[in-house]
Amino acid sequence: MRMIAKLAAGAALIAMTAGAAKAAEQVEVLHWWTSGGEAAALNVLKENLQKQGVAWKDMPVAGGAGSAAMTALRARVTAGDPPTAVQLLGFDLKDWAEMGVAANLDDLAKKEGWDKVIPAALQNFSKFDGHWIAAPVNIHSTNWLWINKAALDKAGGKVPTNIAELITMLDAFKGQGLTALAHGGVPWQDGTLWEAVVLSTGGPDFYKKAVLDLDPAALSGDTMKKVFDTMSKLRTYFDPNFSGREWNLSTALVIEGKAGAQEMGDWSKGEWLRANKKPGTDFVCIRFPGTQGSVLFNADQFMMFNVGGDAEKAQLKMASAVEDPAFQIAFNTVKGSVPARTDVSNEKFDDCGKKGMADLTEASSKGTLMGSLAHGYAQPAAIKEAMLDVITQHLNGQLTTEAALKRLPEAVKAAK
Amino acid sequence: MTTIEPVPALSPQGAPQRQGRTFADGVRNALPKIVLAPSFAVILVFVYGFILWTVYLSFTTSRILPVYKWGGFDAYFRLWSQPNWYVAMQNLAIFGVLYIGICIILGLGIAILMDQRIRAEGLLRPIFLYPMALSFVVTGTAWKWFLNPGLGLENTMHNLGWTSFKFDWLVNPKMAIYTVVIAGVWQASGFVMAMFLAGLRGIDGEIIKAAQIDGASTVSIYRRIIIPLLRPVFLSAFIVLAHMAIKSYDLVIALTGGGPGNATELPSTFMYSYTFTRNQMNVGSASAVMMLMGITAIIVPYLYSELRERKQ
């Protein structure tokens, strides 16, 4: 027994000295921006903070969509040693805030007027119980269609404005011997396509009713049947190797001209830019046919954890640096997204970026800025994944449309 | 703890000598305990402690983080109402039976052939055994490329001119689980072969000679004498393969990512996704407890029979 007590004391001593060493002004940031462009964009923030004397301790956890990062975060929070700031999405912010681990950024937000410049739909997630807990970095949107310009010109050059025209265009791509629609068969990608089809088929009101309010009648009704039928139809335009493919490999197919179009969030623009392609001449970005005027959003945010003491000062400096318009411009022009604040000049952005910013302002004022399901801004993780199960099983032919319509409300109910 | 021996009142020079020897004896006697104690303590906490913790979590309302609020059997009801769980169980049944069965049959077959005093056995043995040296992640990734219709086997056959060749199991939800079996068997059958080969080499040659003198054919020698004698090897192979089948996670993740759809979901991938990405830690824990019970159901009878045999 005495041995164990000694060991425990030793461990405690080591932990305490480690804690003391950390007290200098620094921020520890957990994120999953590990690709070239993303890392470069983050450097802007790092250098900015270094100028203010705040050291940046990077804690990158590779792995798409951040599930590995979340596992690391759980371990840190359970051990009582949370990082200063963590990249989080949507309902995960709420789930963590409910655990009572969030910092309070109210004073800073008030001083810098965040309430006025950050869209209300986004504030729902950056605030918990009316208090600011996170600094939003950007706004992505998922209802985009990326088209190879050369293929489009061959197909007549007219961009589709509804699903029927989309099908016509895809048929033309097929006729050119291309993979008409580049898609990666991973549940979140299937969900990204599905939510665009829902919005296109039923309009923003139906999207709100079905996806945001989870109305059982909407989830199993005729409109939803049309959605699933469209998904089955779109499935016929995929290439045989789509299953399990990463989104950026699908984007590469469109860039190389092996595929005609891809439905994907605006992060795919980063891939085009890195391949030195220009919007308008090499590729065309349009809202997914039939979803003009609406924006399904997904925003990266840095949630600030309750670290207390000296670390808090550095934390506030970081939050302020994230909302700095110069950083917002520098980061978002690289990442493909648009600034999280609506008062930033669009001068430095390309055509797609300018369109994205204009669409965001329009959707925000019309109330058609809605959370994306596949990216955690429409439903908590449990319900989101339960819906994605049904969507992906249907798309892969494991469920018929009838079964999917029956299963969808059931899955939602079981996950609540 | 230490017992103080009465100091012998005899020769004054003898006393320290004797005491020194007692101390050394004490150390020597305690040495195995001292050496084993840390690993025992570590196992106690990090295996059995966490098993108990997981069992406890499965009875709480934990979602994103462990919380210690009693939730009764709610997590188990939720678990058994998930269609995904049934898919996972069904896939485990298919995967487990085929993986264990094919590995044992192939392993035994190769071992018997290797046992025919063939040339270059020393070269062949490591070739068959080598896949075991690879991690499941490498195996999964390699087979993912090999079976991908656009990159691997099918594409190669098409390039060679056999255009009607079709092998798309990897992307076919109905067949994808069998690709996991293929990759798993490829990796483990060499290891099973080595186990059987060791068993075959351990069989007393006299018995076989006696059977040959009695005029038994090679086939019946194997069928009637050798294979029955290999019973303990069969049992060991089964135990090793069964628990590998239940805990196989990295192979599926690397090979199919659980897809297409959720066609290759296994209890292990189910546990991970519910605990860490779906914020339903209690349901994930409940599934882990079910997996533990599955392994227990295999290991306990095995240990029982082993220990009983020892006693006899």
Interface residues (C-beta under 8 A of the other chain):
Chain A: I4 S67 M70 T71 R74 V77 T78 D92 D95 W96 E98 M99 G185 V186 P187 D239 P240 N241 F242 S243 G244 P380 A381 A382 E385 D389 T392 Q393 L395 N396 G397 Q398 R407 A411 A414 A415
Chain B: A41 R63 I64 L65 P66 R78 S81 Q82 P83 N84 K144 N148 P149 G150 L151 D168 L170 V171 P173 T256 G257 G259 P260 G261 N262 A263 S273 F276 T277 R278 N279 Q280
